[in-house]
Structure formats: structure tokens, C-alpha cells
Amino acid sequence: MPNEIVAVIPQQLAYCANSIPVPALFAAAGGHASYRLVEFLTASIRNPNTRTAYGSAIVRFAGWCDIRGVALERVTSLHVAAYVEELGRKLAKPSVKQNLAALRVLFDYLVTGQILPHNPAAAVRGPKYVTKQGKTPVLTQSEAQDLFKGIDTSTIAGLRDRALIGVMVYSFARVGAVLGMNVEDYCQRGKRWWLRLHEKGGKYHEVPVHHKAEEYLDAYLEAAGIAGRKDEPLFRSIDARRRLTGRPLVPRDALAMIKRRAKNANLGDEVCCHTFRATGITNYLENGGTIEKAQQIAAHESPRTTKLYDRTNDQLSLDEIERIQI
């Protein structure tokens, strides 16, 4: 039965899409356990990024159990604790916590499905990890301006890239939310233009368009000739002939593009998609914006999350350190 499920939903699971079978840990426990696993990753998780992350975590744990000959019905909290301890020597603390979270939720699902009598991961504690400041690299105002100026806008690729980066900077948007936009999600209401961002959980978040982002988007849409194609992807991939396709740009290719643009601007290797979210928020706060409003623009659930992107004190700290005159 697991193979039948895989054939029906080949794109739902990362490991199924790559022709990797349902892990032996679950297959050996019977068809109902395998079905419950696939159901957990498809029906109960709607976010594709979460699905991929949880799927990888489950496959990793299943492999660990296989090596030690531990059957699914015999997994205990001691096994999970030993696994987490070993994982902590290989992965960063946030990654270990995510792996443990995936197991906790999965085992809960198996308990409610009457596959297991109790959740063996419930009592296991993950590594303590508290951060008050994000690690995402942030660009200064001049660095961001240089990046925009360095993009060759005589090509459709350059116009697309400038518009994409501009939207992330000026709306504090995640790259996934921006890449999920259709042309109609850049819309006019009265005299103002708005962005309708596709956020996590199927939610929409609407933000007024900054005049620079509007300028970049208009130039891109005019050159691309897609302004009237409302239900088609806004940001599209480029083919081998450097022509715009009808396919949406995917996060992997967007990151590769950003790495190239950052390298051309001599901004280092650490710049990533999230850099522009953090850069926009930091610049906003430096110019008198408030955490509360930044939280609202960024669609964060908590101001604590927004505060992680606030790097306005970085330069202050450096100035204070330079007071040491040894």
C-alpha cells in the first residue's frame, strides 16, 4: 500500500519524489503505520517547506533506528534522547530543536492514529537555545544602494532581479511570499499601489508599495509585457536564451541569483534572501520607525521576532569598543 500512495502523490514528499521508499522503520510496522506517516506529511502539513524539513528529520531518525535494530513499536524516550544527544554533535542547536519538534508532532499523530500507545519524544528535552539578535547579515544603506545600482537593467533578467530584491527590501517580505505572487497581487487601489503577499498558512498580507519598489516593478512589468496576465506568476524564471518563461522563479534559483548579485557588488558570501528583509527593517528603524509598526509590515506574530532583525545597535557597539585605546 505505501507504494500505491507514493504513486498517487509523487510531489508531496521530498523523499517520495526522489524515488526513496517509505523508511523501513515504518514499512516494517505495517501498512497502517506507513499510511499514517504519509498522511501526516501530506494532509496535516500544508506548508511545503515545513513538509520538506519534517520529512528529512523523520528519514534521518528512521535511519538511525534501522542501524540499531530498533522497531517503531519499541522506540522509547531513551532512544529519542540518545538520538538527540548524538545529533547535537553534528548539527547546530536550532537544527536539533527542529528535528526533535518534528518527531514530537509525528509521534503525537501516530498516537492519535492508534499506531503507538504513547509519544516517546514527549519527555525528551532539546538543547537550550536563546537568541536576542539575529545572525542574518544586514546591508548598510550605501551597500544596498550600490547593489541596486550595480544591476544591469538593460536586460529582462536585471529588471526582474532589481524588482524582486526591491520588493523584499521595501516590504520586509519573505522570499517565499514574494515568489508566490501573481501579477494581480501587485494592484492599484485609488491612487496607491499595494502588494498582496502570500504568507505562511495560506494567509494573505497586504502592504502599500514604496515608491522605489513601484518604480522597479513598473519597469519590469513593462519590459516583460505581462501586466495584463493577472493570474500568472509575477516573478518568472529565465531560460537558457535569457528569455522570460511562464514558470515561477523558485527559491533555490532566487538564492543563486542573489549570491551572484552580491558577489558582483563585493558584498561577501553570506548575503542571502533573508538579508533584504533584515536590511529593510533595520533601515526603517534607523530612520525613526517603531518595532510595533515594523512587526505589522513584516507580518510577524510577535515583536520579539521583529526585534531579531533590528541591527541598529551594531554600529553603536562597535563605536563603544573602539573607545579602548590600548
N, C-alpha and C positions, 0 to 999 in steps of 0.2 A: 503493500500500500504506500509506503513512503515514496517509492519511485513514481507512482501514479500522481501523487501530489506534486512532486518536483516537475513532472511533465506539464502539469496544468499551470503552474506559476513559476516559470523559469527565471523571471526577472525580480521576483520578490525577495529572494535570499541571495546574498553575495556568494555563499559557498555553493548553492544550487546552480546559480547562473554560471559558475566556473566548473560545472560538472563534478563537483565534490559531493559525495553522498552524505546523507544524514549521518552524523557521527555515530560510531559503533556503540558508544555508551547508551544512546537512545534506541538505536535499531535493535540491540540485544534485549532491551526491556520490553519489546513487543510493538505491534503496530499502533496501539493506542498512545503509547508514550511518544513515538515518532510523530504521530498526527498532532499531539498536543504541543510538541516543540514547534512544528511548522505553523500551527495556528497561533501560537504565542508571538512569533516573529512577523506574522503577516496580518492577522486580524486585530491583534491588541496593540500593535505599534504602527502608527501611521507615518511617523517621520522617517524618511529613508536613511538619514544619517544615523539616527538612533538605532534603527534596524541593523545597519551595517556594523556599527560599533558593538552592539549586544551580540550579534551573530558571531563576530570574531572572538569575543570574550567567551562565549559558550563553546565554540570549537576548540579554543585553547584549553579550557578546563577539561573538556571531554578527552582530549589527547593526553592530558596529564593523568587522568583516571585510567585510561587504557594501558599506559605504560606500567602502572602499578597494579593492574588487575582488579580495580575497584568497580563493581557493578553499580548501576544507578540506584537500585533499591538499598544498597549498603553504604551509600555516601553519608557520612556523619559530619558534625560540626568540626571534628578533629581533622578530617580530610580537608575541609574547606579552609580551616585555619592554617594548616601546613602548606596548602597551595598558595594562599595569600602571602605567607611568610616568604616562600620561595620566589613568588612574583615580585616582591619588594626588592629583591636583589638584582632584578633585571630591568624593571620599569620605574618611572617616576611615580611619586605618591599619588598625584591626580589620576594617573592611568590605573594604578592598583585599585583606587577607590571606585573608579568606573567599572572595572572588571567585577569587583565584589557586588556592586549595585546591580549589575546585570544578572548575576547568579541569584541574588536575593529575590528579584522580581520573577525570574524564571521559576524558581522553586516554589514560590507562592502560587504561581499559575499551575504547577504540577500538583500541588496540594489540593487546590480547588477542583482540579480535574480528576482527583482520586487516584493519581499515579503514585504519589508518595504520602505517607501518613503525617509528616511534619516537614518544616523547612530547615534543612541543615545549615543554611547560611545565616539564619536569623540572629543567632547569638554571636556570630563572628564579628569582631571589630576590625575596621580597616585602619590604616596609618593615619595619624593625626596630621592634618594639613590645613593651615590657616594662612591666608594671604590678604594683605591690606592694600597691595598695589599690584597692578597687572604687569606682566612681563612683555606684553606686545610692544614692539618698537614703535615709537612715535616720531613723526617728521616735524621739524620746525616749520614755521610759516614760509621762510625763504626756501627751504628744501622742497616743500610741497609745490611752491610756485615754480621752482626750477624744473621739477618733474613734469608739470603741465606744459611748460614752455619747450621742453625737450622732445615732446611727442610730435612726430611729423604728421601734420593734419592734411597733407596733400593726398593721403590715401584713405580709403574707407576703413582700413584697419586702425589707422591712427585716430580717426574721428570716433570710431566705436570705443576704443580704449580710453580716450580722454573723457568721453561721456560716461562710461562705466565707472571710472575712478572718481569723476566729479560727483556722481550720484552718491557714492559711498561716503565721500568726504562731507558733502553738504547736507546729507540727510541722516548721517550716523547709521546707515543701513548695513546689515549683514550682506555678504556677497550672495548667499543663497536666496535672500529675499529679493535682491536686485535681479539676479539671473532668472528668477521665476516670473518676472513681469512680462506682460504682453504690451503691445503698442498702446492699447486702450487704457493701460494703467498710468500713462502719462496723459492727464486730461485737464481740460480747462473748465473752471467754474467762475463765471463772471469775468473779472479781469485777471484773475490769478490762475496759475497752473499748479497742479497737485500731482504727487506721486502716490500710487496705491501699491504698497509693498506687501508681498506675500510672506507673512511671518510664520513661525513655528506653530504647529497645531491647526493649520488651515485658517489662521486668523489674517485679517487684512489690517494694515496700519497706514493711515493717510497722513502725509506730510506736505506742507507747502513747498514749492520748488524755489530754491535760492536762485537769484538772477544769473549767477555764473553757470550753475547746473542747467538752467533753462537755455542759456546760450549754447552750451556744449551739446545738449540733446537736440536742439533745433538744427544745428549744423549737421549732426549725424543723420537725423531722420531725412533731411532734405537730400543729402548725398546718397543715402541708401534707397530713397524712393519708397519707403514703407509706411509713410504717415497714415495712409488710408486703410492699412491692413490691421484693423483693430484687434482681432483675435489671434494674431500671430506673435511669435516671440519678439521682444524688443531688442535684446542683445543676442546676436547670432554668431555662429562660428564662421570662420574664413576657410575656403577650400585651398587646394594646392596652387591654384592660379591667382590667389589673393583676392578672390571674389566672395562676396557675402552669400551665405547659404540660407536656407529656410529653417535650419536646425538651430535650436538654442545653444548658446555657449554653456559649456559645463564647468563646474567649479575647478576641476583639475586643469583645464586649459586656461581658465581665467587666472589661476595662480601662476602658471608658467608664463603668461603674458606679463603679469605684474613683476615677476622676478626679472624678466628681460628689461622692462622699462626702468626698474630700479637700478639695475646694473649699468644701463646706458647713462643714467643720471648720477652714477657714482655714489649710490646710497647704501651700498653694502648688500650682504646676502640674507639678512634677517627680515627684510621688509616682506610682508605678506598681505593677504586680503584684509585681515583684521586691522592692519596698520592704519588704514584710512578711516575706519570707524573711530579708533582711538585718537587719531590726529584731529579729526573734526571736533570731537568732544573736548579735547584739550584746548584747542584754539578758541572754541566757543567760551569756555570757562575763563581763559586768559583775557578775553575781551568783555568780561562782566556778566556772562551768563551764569545761571544758577544750576546747582545739581538737580533740583526738582524739575526744572524745565528740560534739562538735558536728558533726564530719565524719561520724560514724556516724549521727547523727539525720538529717542532711541528705542522706545517701547520696552524698556526694562521693567521687570516686575518689582524690583527693589532698588532703592537708591544706592544700596551697598554695591550692587553690580556696576552701576554707573560710576561710582567712586573709583573702581578699579581702573577705569580709563582716564581718570584725572591725573595728568602728569605735570600739573602746573607748579608743583613744589620741587621738581627735579633740579631746575636751574638754581633755585634758592639754596638747596642743599649743597650744590657744587660751590656756589659763592661762599657759603659759610666754611666749607672745608678749606678753601684757598686762603682763609684768614690765618691758617697755620704757617708761620714764617720760618720754620726751621731750615 
